[in-house]
Amino acid sequence: MESDDGHGAIRGAMTGGRQSVRFLALYALAAAGGSVSYAPFLSLLFPARVAAEWGDQGLQVLSLTAFVGAISASLANIAFGWLSDRTGGRRGWIFAGVILSGILLVAIQMVQDLTAIIAMIVIWQVALNMMLAPLAAWAGDCVPHEQKGTLGGLLSMSPAMGAVMGAIATVPGFLSVEMRPAFIAACVAVMVLPVVLLGRPRPMPQLMIDLPEDERMSDGHSHTQVVRMWIARLLVQIAEAALFAFQLFWFRSIAEDFTENDTALVFVLVLSGSVPMALLAGRWSDRIRRPVLPLEIAAGCSAVGLLFMGLSADIMSGVISYVFFGISSGVFLALHSSQTLRVLPRPSTRGRDLGLFNLTNTVPSLIMPWLALALVPVFGFDALFLVLGGLCALACLLLLTMRRL
């Protein structure tokens, strides 16, 4: 649809062309580096240190740092997304974030006082999001709509890479405890800096135009579409966060001899299954030009998986149901990350808007514990899974009734 002021003609003249495979590969590596930058430290290295140094008070220390860290990360992500919008460049912020967050990650290991450690983690989260926020927005600047499904599939490798690097860093005898943060920081630099220094993406000027309101509405970039996508991701994220936090407790509620290693193996199975499924679903959505359809299917499958988890009476059916849910939700979250770039209304505020979308990653950590505490002690895990399944079903319904993009 061509607008009166000529934006439609300009836009039409500049559309077309695909981003290079080289840039997509380097960007996927950098996105995986983004996961490596925080996942091993927050899930393995720091909890191990807390357990060793604070013992019985470890849970309180972890809860406090997680709460403060989530708030600082959320605010920093919005702020640096906005700053990268205002400066008109992403790479300088990404480069500075890689260097500063790496230095701070190593420095945290040298601090002993608890108050100082919490302060350092807050500052580290700020530096980390100096890298993560512009990196996420850069994909919106460079990857055309017809490749966003493929991009989503590539992004599914990020959680798996974070888990793999965490496992390597903690192999007994490989690295001393003091050297592990430096190893993670070096890995992040090796993974992220190539796209910054060597990426050379093809220009996509059609992705950088702020369209008039009438054209945004005709393309489906309305406020309602954005809100529906935001809420749908939040609902699935709440379910995913709850299962990530409580899956060991649930497995042991139906099989007392289920070990931490058994749980880790199930988690690896979920991650390894999510990657090929997300790649296939992303490529398929690009071919059929139905970007939201895989999200609808994945959200619906997540609801079904949770329903069967609530009905599971033995460990085998429980594991199968959880794997089905985990792969479905993993595919949803990976593809949603790329398709979000399609619905954001203004390229000039893309970084800031992605920061607001990032709240769907941090808000669940504030909601999920209270939801679990309200349901599990009184009604058991079955009730929790039914409620979480209802949230995923609602996410599916929101997407099904959304205007086709």
N, C-alpha and C positions, 0 to 999 in steps of 0.2 A: 504494500500500500504506500503510495507516494504522498508525502505531505506537501502543503502549500509552499512552505519555505525552502523546498528543494532538498531537505535532508534525505528523503526517500531515494531521490536520484543519486545523491552522493553515496549513500549507503550501498545502493545496488551496484554502482560502479566499482566499489572497493571490495565487495564480497567475492568469495571464491578462493580456491587454493587451500592446500592442507599444510599443516605444520610438519617439519621434517621428522623422520623417525629418529634421527640423531638427537634432536632436542628432547623429544618425548622420552627417549631412553635415559638421557642425562638428568632430566627433570624427575623421572621416577626414582632414580638413584638418590637424588637430593631429597625427595620426599621421604624415602626410606631412612636417610640420614637424619631427617627431622624426628622420626620416631626413635631412632637410636639415641638421639641427644637427651631424651628424658626417660624413656621406658626402663632401661636397665638400672638407672640410678634410683628412680622412685619405687620400682617394684622389687629390686634385689639389693643393690649396694647400700642404700641408706637404711632400709629396714634391718639389714644384717648388722649394721653399725649400732643402730638404736637398741636392738636386742642385746648386743654385747655390752654396751655401756650403761644402759638404763634399766635393763632387766624387767622387773614387774611394772615399771612405769612406762615401758616402751609403747604400749597401746595408746596411752594419753599423748605421748610425744608425737607419735605418728599421726594421730587424729588432728592435733593442733597444727602441725606443719602442713598436712594435707589441706586443711581448711584455709589457712593463711595463704598457702601456695596457690590454691584454686582461685581465690579472689584476686591475688596479684597477677596471675597469669591471664585471667579474663580481662582485667583493665588494661594490662600491657598490650594484649593482642589487639584490642580496639584502638589503642593509642598509636601503635606503630603501623597498623593498617592505614589509619588516617594520615599519619605523617608521610608514609610512602605515596599516598594519593596526592598530598599537597606538594611534595617535592618532585613528583612526576617520574620517579625512578625507584626501582626495587632492588637492584643488585648491590648498591652501596650499603643499604640497610642489612641485607642478607649477609654480606661479607663481614660487616662489623659485628653482627649478632653471633656469627660462628666463632670469631676470635674471642669476643668478650665472654660468651657463655662457656667456652672451653677453659679459659683462664679461671673463671669463677668456680667451675666444677672441680678443678684441681684444688683451688684455695679452700673450698668447704672442708676438704679432708684434713686440712691443717688447723682448723678452728676447733677448740675444745669446749668452750662455754656454750650452754644450750641457747641462751638468748642470742648470742652472736651467730650461732649456727642457723637459727630461724631467720635472722636478719639477712644472712648470706644467701639462704635459699630464696627469700623474696627477691633479692637483687638478681640472683641467677635466673629466676623465672622471668624477670623483666628483660634481661639480656637475651634469654632464649626466645622470647616472643618478638624481639627485634629481628630475629631471623625467620621465625615461623610465619608471622603475619604477612610480610611482603612476599615470602615464598609461595604461600597459598594464593595470593592475589595475582602473582605473576602468571600463573596458569590461565587465569581469566583474560589476561592481556594477550596471550600467545596461542592458545589452543582454540580453534574454531569449533562451532557447535557440532559439526558432523564428526568430530573426533573426541567429543567429551565422554562418550561411553567407553572408548578405548582408554582414555586417560583414567577413568574411574577404575577400570580393571587393573591398570598398572599401579594405582594407588593402594590396591588391596595388598600389595607386597610389603607395605610399610610396617604394619603390626608384626608380621612374621619376621622381618629383619630385626626389629627391636628385640623380639624374643630370642632370636638366634645369637645376636651379639651379646645379649645379657648372659646367655648360657656359655659362650666362649670366654667371656671375661671372668666368669666364676669357676672355670675348670680348675679343680684342685692341682696346685703345683705350677700352673701356667703363669700366674701373676700374683704378686703380693697384694695384700689388701690396699696398701698405699698407692700402688701403681694402677689399680683398676680404673679410677676416674680419668687418669691421664690417657689410658688406652681408649676409653670411650670417646674422650674429646678428640683424640687423633683420628679415630674412625669417622667421626662426624665431619671433620674437616676434609678428609679424603673423599667422602661421599657427596658433600654439598658443594664444595668449591669448584669442581669441574664444570658444573652448569653455569656458575657465575662467571668463570673466567673463559670458558671455551664453548658455551652453549650456542651462541649466535643464532637465536630463533629468527625465523622468517617474519617480517613485519606483518601484522594483521590489523591494519588501520580501521577496518570495519568493526572491530571489537572495542574500539576506543571512542566511539561517538556516543554522546548523550542525546538519545532520540527525544523528540517532543512527546508530550504526554499521550497524544492520540495514537502515535505509532507504537509506543510502549504498550498501550492497552491492546492494540490489534495483534501484537506479537505475544500476548499472554504475560507480559511483565508488569502485572498489576500488583498493587499492595496485597490483595487477597491471595494471589498465587504465592507470594513470598512468605506470608504468614502461614499458609497451609504447609509449605515445605519445611518451615522452621518447627512448627508444632509436630509434624510427622517425625522428624528426626529426633526431637526431644523425647517423644514417647518411646521410640525404639531404643534410644540411648539409656533411658531409665531401666528398661528391661535388661539390656545388655550389661549395664553396670551392676545391677542387683545379682545377676547370675555370676559375673566375674568375682564378686566379693564373697558370695555365699555358696558357690558350687561345691566346695569341699565339705562344708557342713551338711549340705543336702545329700551328697553321695553317702556320707557316713550315717545319715539317718535311715538309709535303706540297706546299707552294708557296712557294719562297724569296722571291718578289716580293710576298707578302702583307704589307700595310703596317699600321701602327698605326691609321690612319684606317679601313682596311677592317675591322679588328677592332672598332673603336668603332661602325661602322655595323651590324655583326652584333649587337653588344650592344644597340643601340637597337632593332633588330628584335625581339629577345627580350623586352625590356621592354615595347614597344608591343603585342606579342602576348599577353603574360601578363595584362595588365590586363583586357581584355574576356573572355578565357577564364575568369579567376578570378571575375569578376562573374557570368557565366553559370552557372558550376559552383556558386557559392555560393547563388545564387537557386534553382537546381535542387535542391540538397540540402535547402534549407528547405522547398520544396514537397513533396518526396517523403518528408521526415522521415528521411533517411538521411545523417546528418552525416559519417560516416566513409567512405562509398562514393566520393566524389570523391578523397579522400586515397589510397585503395587504387588507383584508376585512375591517378592522377597518379604515384604511386610506381612502378607497373608500367611506365608509359610512359617514365619517366625511365630505368629499367633498359634498356628496348628502345633508347632513343636512344643510350645509352652503348655498347651492343652494336654498333649500326651505326657509331658513331664508330670503334670498334676495327677494324671491317671496311672503313672508307673508304680508298680508294686515290687519290682525286682531290679537289681542293679543293671542287668543287660538292657532291659527296655528303657531304663533311666538314662544310660549312657547314649543309646541310639537316639532317643528323643532330644537329649542335650546337643549332640553333634548336629542333628538336623536344624535345631534352633540356632546354634552357633554359626553354622555356615550361612544360613539364611540371613541372619542379622549382620554378619560380616560383609556379605555381598551388598546388602542394603546400604550400610554405612559407607562403604567404599564408593559405590556408584552415586550415592547422594552427594558426596563431597564434590564430585565433578559436575553433576547436573545442577547443583546450587548456583554455579557460575552462569548458567543459562538464564535463570530467572531474576537475578539481581538487576534492578532497573537502570542504574547509572554507572557507567565505567569510571566516571570521575570520583566516585565514592566507593569503589569496589573493595578496597582494602578495609575501610571502616565497616562496611556492611558485612564482610566476611568475619570480622571481629565480633559483630553482634551474633552471627550464626554460630560462632565458636562457643557462645554461652551454652549451646545444647550439649557441649562436651563437659562443661564444668558444673552446670546446675544439677544434673542427676546425682552428683556426689553429695549434694546438700539435701536432696529429696529422698534418695534411696534408703539411707539408714533408718529414717523415721517410718517409712512405709513398711520396711521389714520388721521393725520392732513392734509396730501396731498389729501386724497380722500373724507372724510366725509363732510367737509364744502362746497365742490364744487359739488360732485356727490351724496352725501347721503350715508347712511349705506348700501344700496343695492350694490353699487359699491365695498365697502370694503368687503362685504361678498362674492361677486363673485371673487375678487382677492384672498381672503383667501381660497375659495373653489378650485381655480386653484392651489394653493400651495399644498393643501392636495391631489388633483388629481395627481400632479407631484410626490409627495411622494409615492403614490400608484404605479405609473408607474415605479419609480426607483426600488421598491421592486419586482414588477412583472417580470422585466427584469433582475433581479439579479440571478446569478447562484444558483441553489437549494442547500440548506445546508443539 
